[in-house]
């Protein structure tokens, strides 16, 4: 498997993270400029942002939870040359679930749909780790 094929889903997921970071910045800036939020209300990290800024900010922070295990798998598997087509395809499925989760999170924030997208991603990631562990331990 080429390095580019392995890293492309990683770069796409990092792109999502940066897009959410910029979205968080713009939503918070908008809230401050419109005086919907005052600096003294958030200066010490208080959660006093408007709903939209809070949703985007929470979604951004969420990109440092479950995806961390994805990044770790790629970071371990790539130099060991144990990433194959199965893991690359599962990587793309994981990335799609993260986009679905983020899309739901910053729009309707329907907890049922969001939880389903998160759980699907978690299951895919679990499958990736089990498959990777079997490849490493059984040398398949």
C-alpha angles and dihedrals in degrees: 000000000000120000090237093056091049095046100042095081088046091054091047091052091047087051089056090051093052091046089054090047090054090044090053091050093049095045092049092045090050091051091051096044092048088047090235084129125031122216092237088059093060105022094106095042096270113164095242100128121124117264097263093050090046093051094049092043092049091048090052092051090048089063087072095057118057095012089060089074089050092052091047092053092051092044091053098038100045099063090041089053091230098126110107136172092280092057093044091052091046088049090058091048089051091050091050090052090051091052090048091048092049093046092053092042096055096039122036094353087209101180094209094053093040092051091049092052091046093048092048089053091047091052092049090049091049089051089050092052093046091049092046092048091050090049091051099042099038094032093229 
